[in-house]
Amino acid sequence: MKKKLRKIITGFIPLETKGRQRKISAFLTGFMILFLSLGIFLYFTAQLNAKDGKKEEKILYYRNPMNPSITSPAFMKDSMGMDYIPVYEEAGGEPAQEAVVKISGSQQQLIGVKTETIISRPLMQMIRTVAKIAYDPELYKAEQEFIQAYKTKEAMKSNQSSAISQRLDALVLAAAFKLKLQGLSDEQIEALKTKSESDRGLLVSDALSPYVWAYLTIYEYDLGSIKVGNHIVLETIAYPGEEFSGKIVAIDPVLDVDTRSVRARAQIDNPKGELKPNMYADALIHIDLGEKLALPKEAVLDTGIRKIVYIDLGKGQFKAKEVEVGSEAIAVVGGEEHKFFPVIKGLSENDIVVTTGNFLIGSQSQLTGGISALWGGATEIKQEESQVQEAGEIKTQHQH
């Protein structure tokens, strides 16, 4: 049998001597070693190519395996020693899309999943700040200077030399520029040309001045939202429960470098003379955003890098979607105020989003069966406890 095997392997090579047998054995051994070496080389080459391909994918950040809303720019472990999960960038620079999550109806009831159809709503922003009723002798004098300069120029228009005319024009321009530096708009300066004296509301509060000026502090991060004409409401300690309405008529052109804020001037109705100069008040600025696609605030999971919502696809399927939203706003729904985000990008009218239970759905999407097993176990326990209560028995259970 052995000789027959050797003939098959060696073919035409005659096995006549022991020396030749040793040479053939050495040849076969060398051949096998070469074959194994080639296989090992090809295996590790494939592994290295796979690793090189992996390196081409850019890691955007690392996500907590149990809480997807917690992320880290660098690799780390959670409090239980579990590795954070890398989130890669897909081709084109976009973050990878979340997989569709399937959750049964009983599981949805257990975790309290609630959804809402997003529609366009009239949205409004509310910005709170502080205000002070103006006592501003400097502005009062600046207005008076402009009024006098303009009246003098008009009175001498028909009887003056060109030199005097130029001098009066320069005085009017200088007075107007001084008013602009103090925050008055071109419209307000133009309106002063029809008045004979400055606003009494800058100095006193009485029946002769049915309004007062209020100076509001507008911080830099709110500056882009606030415009001239915005409606405001003032509340004071002196008159609890009473509101004083008005509107913003001017915003100072220069930012205070120490407080990172600007001063806005508002004209406030004061028919009873209750608001006094130098009185402090809380101000609520109403900003009408118009009709916009409104996303409930509760639907948004903020990872710190991007904002995610879960869309109900029907039949127990939910898919994560990255969205871009504006600043928090409110809308009146059913006679009550609710918080929304105006949608800038990522959602369409009539999309159904998860407003309650979205955090647990997010956790489900990060694990492979762990959460499903936990929910399933909880359902089983609940059913078993119900059966025990019906049978009138008491059992102690410990289920993993």
C-alpha positions in Angstrom: 0.0 0.0 0.0 2.8 2.3 0.9 4.6 1.6 -2.4 1.5 2.1 -4.3 0.9 5.5 -2.7 4.5 6.6 -3.5 4.0 5.6 -7.1 0.9 7.7 -7.4 2.7 10.7 -5.9 6.0 10.4 -7.7 4.6 9.2 -11.0 7.5 8.3 -13.3 10.2 8.5 -10.5 11.5 5.0 -9.8 12.0 4.1 -6.2 15.1 2.0 -6.4 17.3 3.3 -3.7 17.0 4.6 -0.2 18.8 7.8 -1.2 16.2 8.6 -3.7 13.4 7.9 -1.2 15.0 10.4 1.2 15.2 13.0 -1.6 11.6 12.5 -2.5 10.5 12.8 1.1 12.5 16.0 1.5 10.9 17.3 -1.7 7.4 16.6 -0.4 8.1 18.1 3.0 9.4 21.3 1.4 6.4 21.5 -0.9 4.0 21.2 2.1 5.9 23.9 4.0 5.8 26.2 1.0 2.0 25.6 0.5 1.3 26.3 4.2 3.4 29.4 4.2 1.6 30.7 1.1 -1.8 30.1 2.8 -0.7 32.0 5.9 0.7 34.8 3.8 -2.6 35.2 1.9 -4.6 35.1 5.1 -2.7 37.9 6.9 -2.6 39.9 3.7 -6.4 39.8 3.6 -6.6 40.8 7.2 -4.3 43.8 6.6 -6.3 44.9 3.6 -9.4 44.7 5.7 -7.8 46.8 8.4 -6.5 49.3 5.8 -10.1 49.6 4.3 -11.4 50.2 7.8 -9.0 53.1 8.4 -10.4 54.9 5.4 -13.7 55.4 7.3 -13.6 58.5 9.5 -14.9 58.1 13.0 -17.1 61.0 13.9 -17.5 60.2 17.6 -18.0 57.4 20.1 -21.4 56.6 21.6 -22.3 55.2 25.0 -23.5 51.6 24.5 -26.3 52.0 27.0 -27.2 55.7 26.4 -27.0 56.9 22.8 -27.4 60.6 23.9 -24.0 60.4 25.7 -21.1 60.8 23.3 -17.4 61.3 23.4 -14.9 62.6 20.9 -12.3 60.0 22.0 -12.6 56.3 22.8 -13.5 55.4 26.3 -15.4 52.9 28.5 -18.6 53.5 30.5 -19.0 53.0 34.2 -19.6 49.2 33.6 -16.5 48.8 31.6 -18.2 48.5 28.2 -16.5 50.0 25.2 -18.1 53.1 23.6 -19.4 52.4 20.1 -17.6 54.2 17.2 -19.9 56.1 14.8 -18.4 56.2 11.3 -18.8 58.7 8.5 -20.3 57.4 5.3 -19.0 58.3 1.8 -19.8 61.9 1.1 -19.1 63.0 4.6 -22.6 62.2 6.1 -23.0 60.3 9.4 -24.2 56.8 9.1 -28.0 56.4 9.2 -29.6 54.5 12.1 -31.2 51.1 11.3 -34.9 50.6 11.5 -35.9 49.5 15.0 -38.8 47.0 15.3 -40.9 47.1 18.5 -44.0 45.1 19.1 -47.3 46.7 20.2 -47.0 45.2 23.7 -43.5 46.5 24.1 -44.6 50.0 22.9 -47.3 50.0 25.6 -44.8 48.9 28.2 -42.4 51.7 27.6 -45.1 54.2 27.0 -44.5 55.1 23.3 -46.5 58.2 22.2 -46.4 59.8 18.8 -47.5 63.0 17.2 -48.1 64.2 13.6 -46.1 67.3 12.9 -47.9 70.1 11.1 -47.3 73.8 10.5 -48.3 76.1 13.4 -48.2 79.8 14.2 -45.0 79.9 16.4 -43.8 82.6 18.8 -40.7 83.1 20.7 -40.6 84.5 24.2 -37.4 86.2 25.4 -37.2 87.3 29.0 -34.9 90.1 30.1 -34.7 93.1 32.5 -35.8 96.6 31.9 -35.5 100.0 33.6 -37.9 102.9 33.2 -35.8 105.7 31.7 -34.6 108.8 33.4 -32.4 110.2 30.7 -31.6 113.9 30.9 -28.8 113.5 28.4 -31.1 112.2 25.7 -33.7 114.9 26.6 -31.0 117.6 26.0 -29.8 115.9 22.8 -33.4 115.9 21.4 -33.8 119.5 22.4 -30.6 120.5 20.6 -31.8 118.8 17.4 -35.2 120.4 17.6 -33.8 123.9 18.2 -31.2 123.5 15.4 -33.8 122.3 12.9 -36.3 125.1 13.9 -33.6 127.8 13.5 -32.5 126.4 10.1 -36.2 126.5 8.9 -36.8 130.0 10.2 -33.7 131.5 8.5 -34.1 129.6 5.2 -35.4 132.6 3.2 -33.0 135.1 4.7 -29.5 133.9 5.1 -26.2 133.7 3.3 -24.7 130.5 1.9 -22.2 130.4 4.7 -24.8 130.7 7.4 -26.9 128.0 5.6 -24.0 125.6 5.6 -23.3 126.3 9.2 -26.9 125.6 10.2 -26.9 122.4 8.1 -23.8 121.2 9.9 -25.4 121.9 13.3 -28.5 119.9 12.3 -26.4 117.0 11.0 -24.3 117.0 14.2 -27.3 116.9 16.4 -28.9 114.1 14.4 -25.7 112.1 14.6 -25.6 112.5 18.4 -29.1 111.1 18.6 -28.2 108.1 16.4 -25.3 107.3 18.7 -27.7 107.3 21.6 -29.9 104.7 19.8 -32.6 106.7 18.0 -33.6 105.5 14.6 -33.9 107.6 11.4 -37.7 107.5 11.7 -37.5 108.8 15.3 -35.2 111.6 14.4 -37.4 112.6 11.5 -40.4 112.6 13.8 -38.6 115.1 16.1 -38.8 117.7 13.3 -42.5 118.1 13.9 -42.2 118.6 17.7 -41.6 121.7 19.7 -40.0 120.0 22.7 -38.3 116.8 23.8 -40.2 113.8 25.2 -41.3 114.5 28.8 -41.4 110.7 29.3 -37.6 110.8 29.5 -37.7 112.7 32.8 -41.1 112.6 34.4 -44.2 110.4 34.6 -47.4 112.3 34.6 -50.7 112.8 32.8 -49.1 115.0 30.2 -47.0 112.1 29.0 -49.2 109.0 28.4 -46.2 106.8 27.9 -42.7 106.3 29.3 -39.4 105.0 27.8 -38.0 101.7 29.0 -34.5 100.5 28.4 -34.1 96.8 27.9 -31.0 94.7 28.1 -30.6 92.5 25.0 -27.8 90.0 25.3 -25.7 89.1 22.3 -27.1 85.6 21.8 -30.7 87.0 21.5 -29.8 89.9 19.3 -30.4 88.2 16.0 -34.1 87.4 17.0 -35.1 90.9 18.2 -36.3 93.6 15.8 -37.7 97.1 16.0 -41.5 96.7 16.4 -41.5 93.6 18.6 -44.3 93.7 21.2 -43.2 93.6 24.8 -44.9 93.3 28.2 -43.5 94.7 31.5 -44.2 93.4 35.0 -43.1 95.2 38.1 -42.8 94.5 41.8 -44.9 97.6 42.7 -47.9 96.4 40.8 -48.1 92.5 41.0 -50.4 90.9 38.4 -50.5 94.1 36.3 -49.0 94.2 32.8 -47.8 97.2 30.9 -47.6 96.8 27.1 -45.4 98.5 24.5 -43.1 98.0 21.6 -39.4 98.3 20.8 -38.8 101.4 18.8 -34.9 101.5 18.6 -31.9 99.3 19.3 -28.5 100.9 20.2 -25.9 100.5 17.4 -23.0 99.7 19.8 -22.5 96.5 21.8 -21.3 96.8 25.4 -18.0 94.9 25.6 -18.3 94.2 29.4 -21.9 92.8 29.5 -22.0 91.6 25.8 -25.3 93.2 25.4 -27.0 96.2 23.7 -29.7 98.5 24.9 -33.1 98.5 23.3 -35.5 101.4 23.8 -39.2 100.7 24.2 -42.2 102.9 24.4 -44.5 101.7 27.1 -48.1 102.8 27.7 -48.5 104.5 31.0 -51.9 106.3 31.1 -52.2 106.3 34.9 -48.6 107.4 35.5 -47.9 104.3 37.6 -44.5 103.6 36.0 -41.8 105.9 37.5 -38.3 106.8 36.2 -35.6 104.5 37.4 -38.1 101.7 38.3 -37.0 98.2 37.4 -39.2 95.7 35.6 -39.2 92.2 34.1 -39.6 92.3 30.3 -41.1 89.6 28.1 -40.4 90.2 24.4 -42.9 88.5 22.0 -41.4 87.5 18.6 -43.9 86.4 16.0 -42.2 83.7 13.9 -45.2 83.2 11.6 -46.5 79.8 10.3 -43.8 77.2 10.5 -43.4 73.4 10.6 -43.4 72.7 14.3 -41.6 69.8 16.0 -42.5 69.0 19.6 -39.6 69.6 21.9 -40.1 66.2 23.5 -39.4 64.5 20.2 -35.8 65.7 20.0 -32.8 63.7 21.3 -29.8 66.0 21.4 -26.5 64.1 21.3 -24.5 67.3 21.5 -23.3 66.8 17.9 -26.6 66.3 16.2 -30.3 66.3 16.9 -32.2 63.0 16.3 -35.9 62.2 16.1 -37.5 58.8 15.6 -40.1 58.6 12.9 -43.0 56.1 13.2 -43.0 54.1 9.9 -45.9 52.0 10.9 -46.2 48.3 11.8 -44.0 48.7 14.8 -41.1 50.1 12.8 -39.2 53.3 13.9 -36.3 55.0 12.1 -33.9 57.7 13.4 -33.6 60.9 11.4 -31.2 63.7 11.9 -32.9 67.1 11.9 -31.9 70.8 11.9 -34.1 73.1 14.0 -34.3 76.7 15.0 -34.5 78.2 18.5 -37.1 77.0 20.9 -40.6 78.5 20.4 -44.1 78.1 21.7 -47.5 77.6 20.2 -51.0 77.6 21.7 -52.6 74.1 21.4 -55.9 73.5 23.0 -55.8 76.7 24.9 -52.4 75.9 26.5 -48.8 76.9 25.6 -46.6 74.0 24.3 -42.9 74.1 23.4 -41.8 73.4 19.8 -38.8 73.8 17.5 -39.3 75.3 14.0 -38.0 72.7 11.5 -35.3 73.9 9.2 -34.3 70.6 7.6 -34.9 66.9 7.9 -38.7 66.5 8.2 -41.8 67.0 6.2 -45.4 67.9 6.8 -47.4 65.0 8.4 -44.4 63.0 9.5 -45.2 61.0 12.6 -42.6 61.4 15.3 -42.1 59.8 18.7 -42.6 62.2 21.6 -42.5 59.8 24.6 -40.3 56.7 24.8 -37.8 57.8 22.1 -34.9 57.5 24.5 -35.6 53.8 25.0 -36.1 53.3 21.3 -32.6 55.0 20.8 -31.2 52.5 23.3 -32.8 49.6 21.5 -31.1 50.7 18.2 -27.7 50.5 19.9 -27.9 47.0 21.3 -28.5 43.7 19.5 -31.3 42.1 21.4 -30.3 43.1 24.9 -33.1 45.6 25.4 -35.6 43.3 23.5 -34.8 40.5 25.9 -35.2 42.8 28.9 -38.6 44.1 27.7 -39.7 40.6 26.8 -38.7 39.4 30.3 -40.6 42.2 31.9 -43.7 41.3 29.8 -43.4 37.7 30.9 -43.1 38.6 34.6 -46.1 40.9 34.3 -48.2 38.1 32.7 -47.0 35.5 35.3 -47.8 37.9 38.2 -51.3 38.4 36.8 -51.8 34.6 36.7 -50.5 34.2 40.2 -52.9 36.9 41.5 -55.8 35.2 39.8 -54.8 31.8 41.4 -54.5 33.5 44.8 -50.9 32.3 45.2 -47.8 34.2 46.3 -44.4 33.5 44.7 -41.0 35.0 44.8 -39.3 35.2 41.4 -35.9 36.1 40.3 -35.6 36.2 36.5 -32.6 37.1 34.4 
